[in-house]
Amino acid sequence: MPASQTHQHLIAGTSRDASDGALFDKFEPSSGALLAKVAAGTARDVDAAVSAARAQFDGGEWSRMPGAARGRLLHRLADLLERDAERFVELLAREQGRPVMEMRMLDLPMSIDTLRYFAGWADKLEGRQIPTGGFMGRPTLNYTVRSPLGVAALIIPWNAPLMIACWKLAPALAAGCTVVLKPSEDAPLAVGALARLTLEAGFPPGVVNLVHGMGPAVGAALVDHPGVDKVSFTGSTSVGRQIAQAAGPQFKRLTLELGGKAPQILLEDAVLEQAIGGLVMGLFVDQGQTCAAGSRILVHRRHYEDVVGALADAARSLKVGDPFDPGTQMGALISARHADRVRSHIDTALTEGAKMVAGSEALPAGGYFVRPTIFADVRPSMRIARDEVFGPVGAVIPFDTDDEAVALANDTAYGLSASLWTQNVAKAHQIAGRLRVGAVAVNGWSPLDARLPWGGFKDSGVGRDLSRSALDGYLEEKVVTVVM
């Protein structure tokens, strides 16, 4: 992909420059070199995209299309993504700096599976018949109809852009909504390619629109636009709050999948040989740049020293470098700005007295790299134990009792996910029920699946991606009562 290539918006089935011709630069994380120039959208571009989506929803071909036909289009999109999997692997590796093996093993398979899962729902959006006692002595027939909400704004993060775009796009289209995608300015390429693939799949122009650009310009305009009926956003808690405040006066429907500070709890009876690999995966997948990153390692005191040593050894052994090198296990962070932010968290932890047991090793030249880092001697009050770092940094904290472990796990503003390592099935169920999170994985880390709801409690957001729950978030239910 030539660095001079310009990536445009997709509005009403046509590629367009920004209304004022502005562009922004996207740099390659692993080298710092210019990767692409991208249209920098404006409120005028947003208005054009929403108008195109509105026209298709209100009276276009899409509004008359039966669910079975929508399902076939989603299956066709999955086929095309499968056909082009290696092209998307390259796009993702180049724009994210992640090792290609992660995309082949995780992001592409789940993206394809998500499209196929929701394709199966498109012709099954049934209402229900509800018996009542009648109306003023006369019998009634009461039934409900479920219909699509309308135009959905889908605001995509940079840390798993293709996968999360499919999480949002598939249920919206299965439900019969039309959409405007807003990719992150830090990862615009794969989502743009996916949007264009919908045209090849046969989706009518205007069903899927895409506007590139900065959050304060494009994202804010989408949230504020009166033609948008729902906003689905994955990103930081601070931006999620801004979206909720802006959308509230218009009573827009919201799905907000926000930050996390996930605990990984290793109980006294856990099998260390099994657990260590899972702990490492939970810490370092996507360079730790995931809301479900298991960055708080809560360990029974009996195993504390062994776990600290094993995690330090694992962190030091990881090969950091070129995402296209088959031996690379960890790539670069998304941007120079974000790498500096993660390093500031590391500096703060050292200032507060945490002990770095891994993380000082040499880094590759060039690019936005941060070594996988492990801290011991961490107190629960330290910022490294409370703030979302969103990088390859873990804090190991001991506990003495199961009750203390639960209290530590819940002592956070976030509530997205948790992992629990134990051989005691009864104890696993008991502790899982006490954790204030949206997802608990026992003897594994975050086993995502299109059939399982994904979302959090507290500052981790509202609503759910994936599963039937996500589909319901793009539908309205209308009741019809006929007095007989």
C-alpha positions in Angstrom: 0.0 0.0 0.0 1.7 3.2 -1.1 2.1 5.8 1.6 0.6 8.4 -0.8 -2.7 6.5 -1.1 -5.6 8.5 0.0 -8.5 6.8 1.8 -11.9 8.5 1.3 -15.3 8.5 2.9 -18.0 6.1 1.6 -21.3 7.9 1.3 -24.3 6.7 -0.7 -22.1 4.1 -2.4 -19.5 6.5 -3.7 -16.0 7.4 -2.5 -15.7 11.1 -1.5 -13.1 13.4 -0.3 -13.8 15.5 2.8 -16.1 18.4 2.0 -13.2 20.9 2.5 -10.5 18.6 1.0 -8.7 18.1 4.3 -6.6 15.1 5.0 -4.8 13.6 8.0 -1.7 11.3 8.2 -1.8 7.8 9.5 1.6 6.4 10.6 2.7 2.8 10.8 3.2 1.9 14.5 6.0 -0.6 14.0 8.2 1.9 12.0 6.8 5.4 12.5 6.7 5.8 8.7 3.8 7.4 6.9 1.3 4.7 6.0 -1.6 6.6 4.4 -3.4 9.9 4.0 -7.1 9.8 5.1 -10.0 12.2 4.5 -10.6 14.4 7.6 -14.4 14.5 7.8 -16.6 17.5 8.7 -20.1 18.0 9.9 -21.1 18.4 6.3 -19.8 15.0 5.5 -21.6 13.5 8.5 -24.9 15.2 7.3 -24.5 13.7 3.8 -23.8 10.2 5.2 -26.8 10.4 7.6 -29.0 11.6 4.8 -28.0 8.7 2.6 -28.7 6.2 5.4 -32.0 7.9 6.3 -33.2 7.8 2.6 -32.5 4.0 2.4 -34.2 3.4 5.8 -37.2 5.5 5.2 -38.1 4.6 1.6 -35.2 2.9 -0.2 -34.7 -0.6 -1.4 -33.4 -1.6 2.1 -36.6 -0.7 3.8 -38.6 -3.2 1.6 -36.0 -6.0 1.8 -37.2 -9.1 3.7 -35.1 -10.5 6.5 -34.1 -13.6 4.6 -32.6 -11.4 1.9 -30.7 -9.3 4.5 -29.3 -12.6 5.9 -28.1 -13.7 2.5 -26.2 -10.4 2.1 -24.6 -10.8 5.5 -23.5 -14.3 4.5 -22.1 -13.0 1.3 -20.2 -10.3 3.2 -18.7 -13.1 5.4 -17.7 -15.0 2.3 -15.9 -12.0 0.9 -14.1 -11.3 4.1 -13.0 -14.9 4.2 -11.8 -14.6 0.6 -9.8 -11.5 1.4 -8.6 -12.6 4.9 -4.9 -12.2 4.1 -5.4 -8.7 2.7 -7.2 -7.7 5.9 -4.5 -9.4 8.1 -1.9 -7.2 6.3 -4.0 -4.0 6.7 -4.6 -4.7 10.4 -1.0 -5.5 11.1 0.3 -2.4 9.4 -2.2 0.0 10.9 -2.1 -1.5 14.4 1.4 -2.9 14.7 0.1 -6.2 16.0 1.6 -9.6 15.1 -0.1 -11.2 12.1 -0.6 -14.4 14.1 -3.1 -12.6 16.4 -5.2 -11.5 13.4 -5.2 -14.9 11.9 -6.0 -16.6 15.1 -8.4 -14.1 16.7 -9.7 -11.1 14.8 -10.4 -12.5 11.4 -12.1 -15.8 12.5 -14.3 -13.9 15.0 -15.2 -11.2 12.5 -16.4 -13.8 10.0 -18.2 -15.9 12.6 -20.0 -12.7 13.9 -21.3 -11.9 10.4 -22.6 -15.4 10.0 -24.2 -15.6 13.4 -26.3 -12.5 12.9 -27.1 -13.4 9.3 -29.0 -16.3 10.9 -31.1 -14.0 13.0 -32.2 -11.7 10.1 -35.4 -13.7 9.2 -36.3 -14.6 12.8 -37.3 -11.3 14.3 -40.6 -12.5 15.5 -43.1 -10.7 17.7 -45.3 -12.4 20.3 -49.0 -12.8 21.1 -50.0 -11.8 24.6 -53.3 -12.9 26.3 -55.1 -10.4 28.5 -58.4 -10.1 30.3 -59.9 -8.1 27.5 -61.0 -4.5 27.3 -64.3 -3.3 28.9 -65.8 -6.8 28.7 -64.7 -7.5 25.2 -62.0 -9.9 24.1 -58.8 -8.6 22.5 -56.1 -9.9 20.3 -52.8 -8.5 21.5 -49.6 -8.9 19.5 -46.2 -7.2 19.2 -44.1 -6.4 16.1 -40.4 -5.8 16.3 -39.0 -3.3 13.8 -35.6 -1.7 13.2 -34.7 1.4 15.1 -33.6 3.5 12.1 -30.1 5.0 11.5 -27.3 3.8 13.7 -24.0 5.6 14.2 -21.3 3.0 14.9 -18.1 4.5 16.4 -15.3 2.0 16.2 -12.1 1.9 18.4 -8.5 1.4 17.2 -7.5 -1.6 19.2 -9.6 -4.3 17.3 -11.1 -2.2 14.6 -12.3 -4.9 12.1 -13.6 -7.3 14.8 -15.5 -4.6 16.7 -16.9 -3.1 13.5 -18.4 -6.5 12.7 -19.7 -6.8 16.3 -21.8 -3.6 15.7 -22.4 -3.8 11.9 -23.8 -7.3 11.8 -26.7 -6.9 14.4 -27.6 -3.5 13.0 -27.9 -4.8 9.5 -29.6 -8.0 10.5 -32.2 -5.9 12.4 -32.8 -3.8 9.3 -31.1 -0.6 10.3 -28.9 1.5 8.1 -25.6 2.7 9.4 -22.8 5.3 9.4 -19.5 4.0 10.5 -16.9 6.2 12.1 -13.5 4.4 12.4 -10.8 5.6 14.7 -8.4 8.0 13.2 -5.7 5.7 14.5 -7.0 2.6 12.7 -9.1 3.7 9.7 -7.9 1.3 6.9 -9.4 -2.1 7.6 -12.8 -0.6 8.6 -12.8 1.4 5.4 -12.1 -1.7 3.4 -14.9 -3.6 5.1 -17.4 -0.8 4.3 -16.5 -1.0 0.6 -16.8 -4.8 0.7 -20.5 -4.4 1.5 -21.0 -2.9 -2.0 -19.4 -5.9 -3.6 -21.6 -8.1 -1.4 -24.7 -6.4 -2.9 -25.9 -4.1 -0.1 -27.8 -1.2 -1.7 -25.8 2.1 -1.7 -26.5 4.1 1.4 -27.1 1.2 3.7 -23.5 1.3 4.9 -21.8 4.7 4.9 -18.4 5.6 6.4 -17.0 8.9 7.4 -13.3 9.2 8.5 -12.0 11.9 10.8 -11.4 13.1 14.3 -13.7 12.4 17.2 -14.4 16.0 18.1 -15.5 16.7 14.5 -17.0 13.6 13.1 -17.9 11.6 16.2 -19.6 14.6 17.9 -21.5 15.5 14.8 -22.8 11.9 14.5 -24.0 11.9 18.2 -25.6 15.3 17.8 -27.3 14.6 14.4 -31.1 14.5 14.7 -31.2 11.9 12.0 -29.3 9.3 14.1 -31.5 7.1 16.2 -28.9 5.0 18.0 -25.2 5.4 18.9 -23.0 2.4 19.5 -19.6 3.3 20.8 -16.6 1.3 22.0 -13.8 3.4 23.6 -12.8 5.2 26.8 -15.1 5.9 29.7 -14.4 9.6 29.5 -15.6 9.8 25.9 -18.5 7.5 26.7 -19.7 10.0 29.3 -19.5 12.8 26.8 -21.6 10.8 24.3 -24.2 9.9 27.0 -24.5 13.6 28.0 -24.8 14.7 24.3 -27.3 12.0 23.3 -29.5 12.3 26.4 -31.6 15.3 25.4 -32.6 13.6 22.1 -33.3 10.3 23.9 -31.1 8.3 21.5 -30.6 4.7 22.2 -27.1 3.9 23.4 -24.7 1.0 23.6 -21.5 2.1 25.3 -18.7 -0.5 25.8 -16.1 1.4 27.8 -13.0 0.9 29.9 -11.9 -1.9 32.2 -9.4 -2.9 34.8 -10.0 -6.7 34.8 -8.8 -8.8 37.6 -7.3 -12.2 37.1 -7.8 -14.2 40.3 -5.6 -17.2 41.1 -7.0 -19.1 44.0 -4.9 -21.3 46.3 -5.9 -24.6 44.6 -5.1 -23.3 41.0 -2.8 -25.3 38.8 0.1 -22.9 38.2 1.3 -24.6 35.0 -2.1 -24.1 33.5 -2.7 -20.6 34.9 0.5 -18.9 33.9 -0.1 -19.2 30.2 -3.6 -17.8 30.6 -2.4 -14.9 32.8 0.2 -14.0 30.2 -2.4 -14.1 27.4 -4.8 -11.9 29.4 -2.0 -9.4 30.0 -0.4 -9.1 26.7 -2.8 -9.9 23.8 -2.9 -6.8 21.5 0.0 -5.4 23.5 -2.3 -5.1 26.4 -4.4 -2.6 24.4 -7.8 -4.1 25.2 -10.5 -3.2 27.6 -10.5 -6.8 28.9 -6.8 -6.8 29.6 -6.2 -8.8 32.8 -3.8 -6.2 34.2 -4.6 -6.9 37.9 -3.2 -10.2 38.9 -4.6 -11.2 42.3 -2.7 -14.2 43.6 -3.1 -16.2 46.8 -0.2 -15.4 49.0 1.0 -19.1 48.9 1.7 -18.7 45.2 2.7 -15.0 45.1 6.5 -15.3 44.7 6.2 -18.2 42.2 3.7 -16.2 40.1 5.7 -13.0 40.2 8.8 -14.9 39.0 7.0 -16.9 36.3 5.3 -13.7 34.9 8.6 -11.8 34.9 10.3 -14.7 33.1 7.5 -14.8 30.5 7.5 -11.0 30.0 11.3 -11.0 29.5 11.1 -13.9 27.0 8.5 -12.3 24.7 9.9 -11.3 21.3 8.9 -7.7 20.6 9.3 -6.4 17.0 8.1 -6.5 13.4 4.5 -7.6 13.2 5.3 -9.5 10.0 8.1 -11.5 11.5 6.7 -15.0 12.3 8.7 -15.1 15.5 7.2 -11.8 16.8 5.0 -12.3 19.9 4.3 -8.6 20.6 4.2 -5.6 18.3 4.1 -1.9 18.7 1.6 0.3 20.4 -0.8 2.2 18.3 0.8 5.7 18.3 3.7 7.6 19.8 1.2 9.6 21.9 -0.2 6.4 23.4 3.2 4.8 24.0 4.2 8.0 25.9 1.0 7.6 28.0 1.7 4.0 28.9 5.3 5.0 29.9 3.9 7.7 32.1 1.9 5.0 34.0 5.1 3.0 34.4 6.9 6.0 35.8 4.1 6.8 38.2 4.2 3.2 39.5 7.9 3.4 40.2 7.4 6.8 41.9 4.7 5.3 44.1 7.0 2.4 45.2 6.0 -0.5 43.0 8.9 -2.9 42.1 9.5 -3.5 38.4 10.5 -7.1 38.0 10.4 -7.1 34.1 10.3 -4.3 31.6 13.7 -2.7 31.4 15.0 -4.8 28.6 16.1 -3.3 25.2 13.5 -2.4 22.6 13.7 -2.5 18.8 14.7 0.7 17.1 12.0 2.8 15.6 8.3 2.4 16.1 6.1 2.8 19.2 7.3 -0.1 21.3 6.9 -0.6 25.1 8.4 -3.7 26.8 6.0 -6.1 28.5 6.2 -4.9 32.1 5.4 -6.6 35.5 5.2 -4.9 38.8 5.3 -6.5 42.2 4.9 -4.9 45.7 1.8 -3.2 44.4 -0.6 -1.8 46.9 -4.3 -1.7 45.9 -4.3 2.1 46.4 -1.6 2.7 43.8 -2.6 4.1 40.4 -1.1 1.1 38.6 -3.7 -1.0 40.4 -6.6 1.4 39.7 -6.1 3.2 36.4 -6.7 1.7 33.0 -3.2 1.6 31.5 -4.2 0.1 28.1 -0.7 -1.3 27.5 1.5 -4.3 28.3 1.7 -3.6 32.0 0.6 -5.9 34.9 0.4 -5.4 38.6 0.6 -8.5 40.9 -1.2 -8.2 44.2 -1.4 -10.9 47.0 -4.5 -11.9 49.0 -5.0 -14.4 51.9 -8.7 -15.4 51.7 -11.3 -15.8 49.0 -13.4 -13.0 50.5 -10.4 -10.7 50.3 -9.9 -11.7 46.6 -13.5 -10.8 45.8 -13.2 -7.5 47.6 -10.0 -6.6 45.8 -11.5 -7.6 42.4 -14.6 -5.4 43.0 -12.6 -2.4 44.3 -12.6 -0.6 41.0 -14.7 1.9 39.1 -14.9 -0.6 36.3 -16.8 -3.9 35.8 -16.2 -5.3 32.4 -14.7 -8.8 32.9 -12.7 -11.1 35.2 -10.8 -14.3 35.0 -10.8 -16.9 37.8 -8.3 -19.8 38.2 -9.4 -22.7 40.4 -10.0 -26.5 40.4 -13.1 -26.2 42.7 -16.1 -26.0 40.5 -18.5 -25.0 43.3 -16.2 -22.2 44.5 -15.9 -21.0 40.9 -19.7 -20.6 40.6 -19.9 -18.9 44.0 -17.1 -16.4 43.3 -18.3 -15.7 39.8 -21.7 -14.7 41.2 -20.1 -12.2 43.6 -17.9 -10.4 41.0 -19.5 -7.1 39.7 -18.5 -7.6 36.1 -20.3 -8.4 32.8 -18.3 -11.5 32.0 -16.4 -14.1 34.1 -14.0 -16.7 32.5 -13.1 -19.7 34.7 -9.7 -21.3 33.9 -9.3 -19.2 30.8 -9.1 -15.6 29.7 -12.0 -13.8 27.9 -13.3 -16.5 25.6 -15.3 -14.2 23.3 -17.9 -15.6 21.0 -20.6 -14.1 18.9 -23.3 -16.0 20.9 -22.2 -14.6 24.2 -23.2 -11.0 25.4 -20.3 -8.7 25.9 -20.5 -5.5 28.0 -19.9 -4.3 31.6 -21.2 -2.9 34.8 -20.4 0.5 36.4 -18.0 2.7 34.5 -17.5 -0.1 31.9 -20.7 1.1 30.1 -24.3 0.2 29.3 -25.8 -2.2 26.8 -24.3 -5.3 25.2 -22.4 -6.2 22.0 -22.7 -9.7 20.5 -25.5 -12.3 21.1 -29.2 -11.8 20.9 -28.8 -9.0 23.4 -27.0 -6.9 20.8 -29.7 -7.6 18.2 -32.4 -6.4 20.6 -30.5 -3.1 20.9 -31.3 -2.3 17.3 -35.0 -3.1 17.5 -38.2 -1.4 18.7 -41.2 -3.4 20.0 -44.7 -2.2 19.1 -47.8 -3.6 20.6 -51.1 -3.8 18.6 -54.4 -4.4 20.4 -57.5 -5.3 18.4 -60.8 -5.1 20.4 -62.9 -8.0 19.1 
